[in-house]
Amino acid sequence: MFTGIVEELGEITAVETLGDACRFRLRGPVVTEGARHGDSIAVNGVCLTVVDHEGDEFTADVMAETLNRSSLGALTTGSRVNLERPTAVGARLGGHIVQGHVDGTGEIVAREPSEHWEIVRISLPAHLARYVVEKGSITVDGISLTVVDAGPDYFTVSLIPTTLALTTLGVKQPGDPVNLEVDVIAKYVERLLGAQGGAR
């Protein structure tokens, strides 16, 4: 489990195509400290497994399902990525409950800069709109954010200077894809209520 509090901006140092999958080599001095084979690291909000680890770099395999559901397939050598290690039991939950299981992708639609923050509008797939509510939580490229405004096919978030400086949302522009993970609690509530309705 993750919290959506990005630990560092990493970099893709190599991409190896493996037919219906690919292998990334990533640089991240913070997240690789103490990393071991089999550990999980969230890359732009996608939970990946460490295959190899050497120095400040690690490799991770990405299967077709992940490439199809997320924006990881668009990454190339030199791409910057948000990195986060799983939260430790007993640690503070700084963001919200994030699984690293991407529900779909959106696209940066517009950016409205101001003196101290920036409003970013992001497109929202129709099948995810019901899980996104004003002042609720959403994960964008692995970043735990609060929804400012929610529409039928978009939502907006307000980014503080720290988020702009230390994550990929500081440089992404209109047209760029982003990974989206909605609040898992909303999905469980919907499933449970649907089961109750069917039992009547």
C-alpha positions as a Markdown table, in Angstrom:
| # | Residue | x | y | z |
|---|---|---|---|---|
| 1 | Met | 0.0 | 0.0 | 0.0 |
| 2 | Phe | 1.1 | 3.5 | -0.8 |
| 3 | Thr | 0.0 | 7.0 | 0.4 |
| 4 | Gly | 0.5 | 9.0 | -2.8 |
| 5 | Ile | 3.3 | 11.1 | -1.2 |
| 6 | Val | 6.0 | 11.1 | -3.9 |
| 7 | Glu | 9.5 | 10.5 | -2.5 |
| 8 | Glu | 11.5 | 11.6 | -5.5 |
| 9 | Leu | 11.6 | 12.3 | -9.2 |
| 10 | Gly | 13.3 | 9.4 | -10.8 |
| 11 | Glu | 14.4 | 8.8 | -14.4 |
| 12 | Ile | 14.0 | 6.0 | -16.9 |
| 13 | Thr | 17.5 | 5.0 | -18.0 |
| 14 | Ala | 16.7 | 2.1 | -20.3 |
| 15 | Val | 13.6 | 0.5 | -21.9 |
| 16 | Glu | 13.8 | -3.1 | -23.2 |
| 17 | Thr | 10.9 | -4.3 | -25.4 |
| 18 | Leu | 9.9 | -7.9 | -24.7 |
| 19 | Gly | 7.1 | -8.6 | -27.1 |
| 20 | Asp | 3.9 | -8.2 | -25.1 |
| 21 | Ala | 5.8 | -6.7 | -22.2 |
| 22 | Cys | 8.8 | -4.4 | -21.4 |
| 23 | Arg | 11.5 | -4.0 | -18.9 |
| 24 | Phe | 12.4 | -0.6 | -17.4 |
| 25 | Arg | 15.6 | 0.4 | -15.8 |
| 26 | Leu | 15.0 | 3.3 | -13.5 |
| 27 | Arg | 17.3 | 5.6 | -11.4 |
| 28 | Gly | 16.1 | 6.6 | -8.0 |
| 29 | Pro | 18.7 | 7.0 | -5.2 |
| 30 | Val | 16.1 | 7.5 | -2.4 |
| 31 | Val | 13.8 | 4.5 | -3.3 |
| 32 | Thr | 16.6 | 2.1 | -4.0 |
| 33 | Glu | 18.2 | 2.6 | -0.6 |
| 34 | Gly | 17.8 | -0.8 | 1.0 |
| 35 | Ala | 15.8 | -2.2 | -2.0 |
| 36 | Arg | 15.7 | -5.9 | -2.5 |
| 37 | His | 14.5 | -8.3 | -5.2 |
| 38 | Gly | 10.7 | -8.6 | -5.0 |
| 39 | Asp | 10.1 | -5.2 | -3.3 |
| 40 | Ser | 7.4 | -2.9 | -4.6 |
| 41 | Ile | 8.0 | 0.6 | -5.9 |
| 42 | Ala | 5.2 | 2.8 | -7.4 |
| 43 | Val | 6.2 | 4.4 | -10.7 |
| 44 | Asn | 3.9 | 7.2 | -11.7 |
| 45 | Gly | 1.3 | 5.5 | -9.5 |
| 46 | Val | 1.8 | 2.0 | -10.8 |
| 47 | Cys | 3.0 | -0.7 | -8.4 |
| 48 | Leu | 6.0 | -2.4 | -9.9 |
| 49 | Thr | 8.2 | -5.2 | -8.6 |
| 50 | Val | 11.9 | -4.8 | -8.3 |
| 51 | Val | 13.6 | -7.5 | -10.5 |
| 52 | Asp | 17.2 | -6.3 | -10.1 |
| 53 | His | 18.9 | -3.6 | -8.0 |
| 54 | Glu | 22.4 | -2.2 | -8.5 |
| 55 | Gly | 23.6 | 1.1 | -7.0 |
| 56 | Asp | 20.9 | 3.8 | -7.4 |
| 57 | Glu | 19.1 | 1.9 | -10.2 |
| 58 | Phe | 16.5 | -0.9 | -10.4 |
| 59 | Thr | 14.7 | -2.8 | -13.1 |
| 60 | Ala | 11.1 | -3.7 | -13.2 |
| 61 | Asp | 9.0 | -5.8 | -15.7 |
| 62 | Val | 5.8 | -4.3 | -17.1 |
| 63 | Met | 3.2 | -6.7 | -18.5 |
| 64 | Ala | 0.7 | -6.1 | -21.3 |
| 65 | Glu | -2.2 | -5.4 | -18.9 |
| 66 | Thr | -0.3 | -2.6 | -17.2 |
| 67 | Leu | 0.9 | -1.1 | -20.5 |
| 68 | Asn | -2.7 | -1.2 | -21.8 |
| 69 | Arg | -4.3 | 0.3 | -18.7 |
| 70 | Ser | -1.7 | 2.9 | -17.8 |
| 71 | Ser | 0.5 | 5.5 | -19.5 |
| 72 | Leu | 3.7 | 3.6 | -18.8 |
| 73 | Gly | 3.9 | 2.5 | -22.4 |
| 74 | Ala | 4.6 | 6.1 | -23.5 |
| 75 | Leu | 7.7 | 6.3 | -21.3 |
| 76 | Thr | 11.1 | 6.4 | -23.0 |
| 77 | Thr | 14.7 | 6.7 | -21.9 |
| 78 | Gly | 15.1 | 10.0 | -20.1 |
| 79 | Ser | 11.5 | 10.3 | -19.0 |
| 80 | Arg | 11.0 | 11.6 | -15.5 |
| 81 | Val | 8.8 | 9.6 | -13.2 |
| 82 | Asn | 7.3 | 9.9 | -9.7 |
| 83 | Leu | 8.6 | 7.2 | -7.3 |
| 84 | Glu | 7.3 | 6.0 | -3.9 |
| 85 | Arg | 8.1 | 3.1 | -1.7 |
| 86 | Pro | 5.2 | 1.3 | 0.1 |
| 87 | Thr | 4.2 | 2.8 | 3.4 |
| 88 | Ala | 5.5 | 1.0 | 6.5 |
| 89 | Val | 3.1 | -0.4 | 9.1 |
| 90 | Gly | 2.7 | 2.1 | 11.8 |
| 91 | Ala | 3.9 | 5.0 | 9.6 |
| 92 | Arg | 1.8 | 8.2 | 9.2 |
| 93 | Leu | -0.7 | 8.1 | 6.3 |
| 94 | Gly | 0.2 | 11.4 | 4.8 |
| 95 | Gly | -2.0 | 11.2 | 1.7 |
| 96 | His | -4.7 | 8.6 | 1.3 |
| 97 | Ile | -4.9 | 4.8 | 0.7 |
| 98 | Val | -3.3 | 4.1 | -2.7 |
| 99 | Gln | -3.0 | 0.6 | -4.1 |
| 100 | Gly | -0.8 | 1.3 | -7.1 |
| 101 | His | -3.5 | -0.3 | -9.3 |
| 102 | Val | -4.3 | 2.2 | -12.0 |
| 103 | Asp | -8.0 | 2.5 | -13.0 |
| 104 | Gly | -7.4 | 4.3 | -16.2 |
| 105 | Thr | -5.7 | 7.3 | -17.8 |
| 106 | Gly | -6.7 | 10.9 | -18.2 |
| 107 | Glu | -5.1 | 13.8 | -20.0 |
| 108 | Ile | -3.9 | 17.2 | -18.9 |
| 109 | Val | -6.5 | 19.6 | -20.5 |
| 110 | Ala | -5.4 | 23.0 | -19.2 |
| 111 | Arg | -3.2 | 24.7 | -16.6 |
| 112 | Glu | -4.1 | 28.0 | -14.8 |
| 113 | Pro | -1.0 | 29.4 | -13.0 |
| 114 | Ser | -1.3 | 31.9 | -10.2 |
| 115 | Glu | 1.2 | 33.5 | -7.9 |
| 116 | His | 1.5 | 30.7 | -5.3 |
| 117 | Trp | -0.3 | 27.6 | -6.8 |
| 118 | Glu | -1.7 | 26.3 | -10.1 |
| 119 | Ile | -5.1 | 24.8 | -11.1 |
| 120 | Val | -4.8 | 21.8 | -13.4 |
| 121 | Arg | -7.8 | 20.5 | -15.3 |
| 122 | Ile | -7.6 | 16.8 | -16.2 |
| 123 | Ser | -9.9 | 14.7 | -18.4 |
| 124 | Leu | -11.8 | 11.9 | -16.8 |
| 125 | Pro | -12.9 | 8.6 | -18.4 |
| 126 | Ala | -16.7 | 8.3 | -18.2 |
| 127 | His | -16.5 | 5.0 | -16.2 |
| 128 | Leu | -14.5 | 6.6 | -13.4 |
| 129 | Ala | -16.6 | 9.8 | -13.1 |
| 130 | Arg | -18.9 | 8.4 | -10.4 |
| 131 | Tyr | -16.0 | 7.8 | -8.0 |
| 132 | Val | -14.7 | 11.4 | -8.2 |
| 133 | Val | -16.3 | 14.0 | -5.9 |
| 134 | Glu | -15.5 | 17.5 | -4.9 |
| 135 | Lys | -13.0 | 17.5 | -2.0 |
| 136 | Gly | -12.5 | 13.8 | -2.4 |
| 137 | Ser | -9.1 | 12.1 | -3.0 |
| 138 | Ile | -7.7 | 11.0 | -6.3 |
| 139 | Thr | -4.3 | 9.7 | -7.3 |
| 140 | Val | -2.7 | 11.3 | -10.4 |
| 141 | Asp | 0.6 | 9.8 | -11.6 |
| 142 | Gly | 1.0 | 8.4 | -8.1 |
| 143 | Ile | 0.3 | 11.8 | -6.4 |
| 144 | Ser | -2.4 | 12.0 | -3.7 |
| 145 | Leu | -4.4 | 15.0 | -4.5 |
| 146 | Thr | -7.7 | 16.7 | -3.4 |
| 147 | Val | -10.3 | 17.2 | -6.1 |
| 148 | Val | -11.3 | 20.9 | -6.4 |
| 149 | Asp | -14.1 | 20.5 | -8.9 |
| 150 | Ala | -15.6 | 17.4 | -10.5 |
| 151 | Gly | -17.5 | 17.3 | -13.8 |
| 152 | Pro | -18.9 | 14.5 | -15.9 |
| 153 | Asp | -15.7 | 14.2 | -17.9 |
| 154 | Tyr | -13.1 | 16.2 | -16.0 |
| 155 | Phe | -11.8 | 17.2 | -12.6 |
| 156 | Thr | -9.5 | 19.9 | -11.3 |
| 157 | Val | -6.7 | 19.9 | -8.7 |
| 158 | Ser | -4.8 | 22.7 | -7.1 |
| 159 | Leu | -1.1 | 22.2 | -6.9 |
| 160 | Ile | 1.2 | 23.8 | -4.3 |
| 161 | Pro | 4.7 | 24.9 | -5.1 |
| 162 | Thr | 6.2 | 21.7 | -3.6 |
| 163 | Thr | 4.1 | 19.4 | -5.9 |
| 164 | Leu | 5.0 | 21.5 | -8.9 |
| 165 | Ala | 8.7 | 21.4 | -8.0 |
| 166 | Leu | 9.1 | 17.7 | -6.9 |
| 167 | Thr | 6.7 | 15.8 | -9.2 |
| 168 | Thr | 6.0 | 15.2 | -12.9 |
| 169 | Leu | 2.9 | 17.5 | -12.7 |
| 170 | Gly | 5.3 | 20.4 | -12.6 |
| 171 | Val | 6.3 | 19.9 | -16.2 |
| 172 | Lys | 3.4 | 18.0 | -17.8 |
| 173 | Gln | 1.5 | 20.0 | -20.4 |
| 174 | Pro | -1.9 | 19.9 | -22.1 |
| 175 | Gly | -2.2 | 16.7 | -24.1 |
| 176 | Asp | 0.1 | 14.7 | -21.8 |
| 177 | Pro | -1.4 | 11.5 | -20.4 |
| 178 | Val | -1.6 | 10.8 | -16.6 |
| 179 | Asn | -2.4 | 7.6 | -14.6 |
| 180 | Leu | -5.5 | 7.8 | -12.5 |
| 181 | Glu | -6.4 | 5.7 | -9.4 |
| 182 | Val | -9.8 | 6.6 | -7.8 |
| 183 | Asp | -10.5 | 6.1 | -4.1 |
| 184 | Val | -10.7 | 2.3 | -3.5 |
| 185 | Ile | -13.2 | 2.9 | -0.7 |
| 186 | Ala | -15.7 | 4.3 | -3.1 |
| 187 | Lys | -15.5 | 1.2 | -5.3 |
| 188 | Tyr | -16.0 | -1.1 | -2.3 |
| 189 | Val | -19.0 | 0.8 | -1.1 |
| 190 | Glu | -20.6 | 0.7 | -4.6 |
| 191 | Arg | -20.0 | -3.1 | -4.8 |
| 192 | Leu | -21.5 | -3.7 | -1.3 |
| 193 | Leu | -24.5 | -1.5 | -2.0 |
| 194 | Gly | -25.1 | -3.3 | -5.3 |
| 195 | Ala | -24.9 | -6.7 | -3.6 |
| 196 | Gln | -27.5 | -5.5 | -1.0 |
| 197 | Gly | -29.8 | -4.3 | -3.7 |
| 198 | Gly | -29.6 | -7.6 | -5.5 |
| 199 | Ala | -30.4 | -9.6 | -2.4 |
| 200 | Arg | -33.8 | -7.9 | -1.9 |
